[in-house]
Amino acid sequence: MKPTTQRSLVLILLALLMAGTRADHFGPLPDASWAVFFVGGFMLSSWTRWAFPLLMALAVAVDYVVITASGASFWQHYCVSPAYWCLIPAYFAMWAGGLWLRRRDVGNDLRSLGLLAAALVASVALCQLIAQGSFYWISGVVAEPSLAGWWDNYVTWLLPYMATTAKYVAVAAGLHAVATQLARGGKAGVATL
């Protein structure tokens, strides 16, 4: 399969995954958005200039559909405050983690697994810092913001977001490892996307 065809397939699958899960952060099939941006940064690194904005636009479109379908006004919804637009740098932190990992010559070995874990933990921690921090401090939803309140909120939500993202990334990494093995006839390495 040609690299462009591979990337196109990955982009379509990531878009479908995000569109299908974004409506519920921790439901039976939790929101995969953070993992989508991390995997996108890794798998679609050469398409960053347009794939990231496309997936970002999809995230906003899904939010619009979910919010308006509930009968609420998108622009009046408490999630769509000035902090909402901080999701762009927050999600780019996830994308950048994937980009960083891609540039580390990873393969199917323990070193690569360690790099994956480090990149994922750092990306999720930064994404949470930006997304949760901006919502806490500038959304106007928190009546009396304090450093202690912010820290408690950050720590409370970090592990659930970390766990959800890690599960999706683990599945993607497993699929990528199998696809790489098959594409190379059983030899270890990274697919050339």
N, C-alpha and C positions, 0 to 999 in steps of 0.2 A: 504494500500500500504506500502511495506517495506521501511524503511529509505533510503536504498541504491538505490532503484528504484526511490524514490522521488528526491533524490539528482541528480541522472542521468538525470531525466526529466528536472530539473531546469537547469543543466549544458547545456543540449542540447538547451533549450529555450533561455538561455542567449547567447550562441554561435550564434544561428540563428539571434537573435535580433541585435547583434553587426555586424555580417556579412552583414545583410540586411540594416543597417543604416550608417555604418562607412564611406561610400563614400562621404557624404555631411554633413558638420558640422551643418548647419542651414537651410537645404532644407525643403521640405514638410514633410519629415519624418527625423528629425535631428538625428545626431550621438548619439547613446545611450551608447557609450563606458564607460563614467564615471559612469553612473548608473549601467551598467552591472558589473563593478568591485565592486561598493558599495553593490549591492544586492548579488553578489557572495560572498563577505566577510561575509555577514549575513547568507545566505542560505547554503553556502558550507564551513563553517568554519572548519569543520573536514577534508576537502579535500584541504586545503590551499596549502599544499606542492606540489601538482601536478596540481590542478585546476587553480591556479593563473598563473603558467608558461604556461599552455595550452592556456588559454584565451589571455595571452600576445603574444604568438606565433601566434595565430589567428589574433590579431590586426595587427601585422607586415605583415602577409601573405595578409590580405585584402589591406593594404597600398601598398604592392608590386604589387598586381593585378591592383589596381586602377591607380597607377602611370605608370606602364608599358603599360596598356591599352590605356593611353592617348598619348603614343608614346615617353614618356620621359624615361630616364634611372633612375632606382631606386636610385642608388648610387650618381647620379649627381643632383637629385631633391633638391630644396632649403629646403624642409621640412626634408630631411634626412641628417642632419648635425650632428656634435658631440652631439648637444643638443637633437637629436631624441632619443638617448638612455636614456635620463633622464625621458622619459615616463615610464620606469620601476618603479623608486621610486614614480613618480607622480601617476601612477595608483595604486601602492601599498598603497598610502595614502588613496585612495578611498576604497580599500579592507579593510584596517585597520579600517576605520570608521565603516564598516559593522561588522567587528569582535568585535569592542568595543561595538557596540549596541547589538550584540548577547549575550554578557556576562553580560548584564544589566537586565536580567530577564524581558524582555518586554512582554507585552500582548496587548489586545485590549482596551486600556484606555487612558485617557488624559496624564498621566505621561509618558507613552510610546511614545505618539505622540510628546511630548516635547523633549524626549531623541532622537527620530528619527530626529527631526528638528535640534537639536544641533549637532548631529553627522554628518548630511548631510552638514550643513553650514561649519563646521570646516574642513571636508574632502575636499569639493570643494575648499575652500579658500587655503588649503595647496596644493592640486593638481594643482590649477592654479598658485600658487607661484612657484612650481617646474617646471611645463611644460612651462608656459609663461616666467618665469624668465630665465630658461636655454636657451630657444630659443632667447630671447632678448639679453642676455649677451654673449653667446658662439657660436651662430650659424654662425656669420659672416654676417648675412643678414642686420642687422641694421648698417647703415654707421657710425653714431656718437652716440653711446649709452650714455645715461645720466640717473641719478637717477630720474629726473623729467619725462623724456620720458618713462622710465620703469614704473614708478608709474601710469602715464596716461594710458599706454597700459594695465597694470594689472587691473585697475579700469574699463576701457572701456569694457573689455572682461569678467570680473568676473560675472556680472549679467546675460548676455546671457547664459553662461555656467551653472550658478546656476539654472536659470529658466528651461533650457532643462533637466538637471539632475533631478531636483525636480519633474518635470512632470512624467518622467519615473518611478522614485522611488515611487511617489504617486500611480501610477497604480499598481506597484508591491506590495506595502503595502496593497492596497485595495484587490487585489487578494489573498494575503497571509492571510488577516483577514477573508475573506469569506471561504477560504479553511480550515483554522483553525477551524472556527465555524462548518463547515460541518463535519470535521473529528472528532470533539468532541461532536457531536450531539447537537450543539447549546450552549455549555458551552464556556466561555471566556478562552483564554490562547494562548500559542504559540505552533505551530506544532513542533514535535520532529524530526528535520532534523539533 
